[in-house]
Amino acid sequence: MAQTVRVNVPRTILDWVISIGAEDRLGEEQRQNIDAWKQGTKRPTVSQLHDISDKLHVPFGYFFMDEPIDDTPPVYAKRTVGSQQPQGHPSRDLVDTIDQMTAIQDWARQDRIDNEGTRLEQVGSRTINDDSNLIAEDIRRALKIDEHWYRKSDLHKPAKAFKLLRERAEGTGILIMQNGVVGNNASRPLDPKEFRAFALIDPYAPLIFINKTDEPETARLFSLVHELAHVWLGADELYNDTALPTGITRLEQVCNEVATAILLPDEDFLEAWQSIPNDTTLDERMKELKKRFPVSHTALALRALKHKLISQETFQKCNQAAQTWSEETENKQGSPDFYDTELSRFDSRFLERLASSVDKGGTTYLDAYRLMGITGDTFTKLMKRAVS
C-alpha cells in the first residue's frame, strides 16, 4: 500500500497564504486542519494543500516558498476607493485578472515591436497641467469623432456608445478588454465594489480593462473614457470611484473632467436644458436629457448642480431616484451565445493578431491557450469567429 506523503509547511507560510487568499471559502474541516498544522500536531498531505490552494485561489507553489512574498500587482497602489486610499490586500479575483491582462499586454507589446516597431504617440502625450478640454479634443481626434458624436445613430444609448468608442480606441492600438468573471470561471465574479476598471500603461500596448459587472451600462462607458484619459496622461490606475465623480487627486479630477467633456459637453448640456419648458417636472426633464446624452441620471443632475440649475436638495432627490430611472430606461437585451460572450471579452485586434501568429507558428497553441484561458476546439472556433 502506498504511503501517504506529508510535508512541512512553516506557520509563517500558512498565515501568509491564508491572509492573501479567499479565506471565506474554506470549510470547517479545512480550518481545523490548518489550526492543527500551525500547532504542529499534524502535517498536511500534498492533496490537502492542493484542495486548500483551489479554495483560496492561491498558487499551490506558495506553500513551498522559503518566505512570504508580496504578489500585489503594482497597479493596486494606484487604486482609489471613494475618498480613501487603498488598504489591505487585493482579492485573488483581482490579482488573477491583472495577471492575465499583464500576460496579454506583454504578448501584444512584443508583437507590435516585432511587426510594427513603433510606439503609440498618444501614450503620455499630455500632462495633468494641460487643459482637460484639450485632452478631450485629442482623444476625439484619435477616435475620429466630433464634439457632438453622441447625437448620431442612437449613440445616446450607452451600449451603442460603448461599442463605438471601444472599436475606435482599439483602432488606435489601445487594447480594450472586459469581463465580469475571472477568465472563464463563472463561479468567480468580479466585484465592482473592489474595482470598476483599470489601465496598464505601456508605450507599445496600453491596456484598459472594464469590469463588466459594473452597472448600469453608463458606468462602464464612463470608466472606458476615464481610462482613455489615463492613457493620454501615461498613468496607470485601478479605478473605483464612487457614483459621484469626485477624484481625490488632481490626476483623477482631470480624468473625470476629460470623460465628462467627451460624454456631456457643457455647452451642449446647457443648450439641451434650456430647450426644455420650465414647467416640465424633474422626472420628465431627466428622462428627456437622458435621450440626448449617454450618461447616467446622476451625472446629469451633477452637471445641473454645478451650473446652479438645481439646488443641493433637488440634486439629492435626483440621486436617490436615479436607480429607478435607470431601470426604466436601460435597454433589455437577450443573452448572447457563448462565442459572442467570449469575443466581447477580448480586444478584436489582439484576437486577429494572435490568430495570425498561431497560424504562422510565431505563437504555440499552448501559449495561446494560456493567454486566452481557452483550449482545444473552443479556441479554434473562437479564432475562426474572430477573423471572419
Buried (B, 14 or more C-beta within 10 A) or exposed (E): EEEEEBEEBBEEBBEBBBEBBBEEEBEEEBEEBBEEBBEEEBEBBEEBBEBBBEBBBBBEEBBEBEEBEEBBBEBBEBBBBEEEEBEEBBBBBBBBBBBBBBEBBBBBBBBBEEEEEEBBEBBBBBEBEBEBBEBBBBBBEBBEBEBEBBEEEEBBBBBBBBBBBBEBBBEBBBBBBBBBBBBBEEEBBBBBEBBBBBBBBBBBBBBBBBBBBBEBBBBBBBBBBBBBBBBBBBBBBBBBBEBEBEBBEEBBBBBBBBBBBBBBBEEBBBEBBEEEEEEEEBBEBBBBBBEBBBBBBBBBBBBBBEEEBBEEEBBEEBBEBBBEBBEEBBEEEEEEEEBEBBBBBBBBBBBEBBBBBBEEEBBEEEBBBBBBBBEEEBBBBBBEBBEE
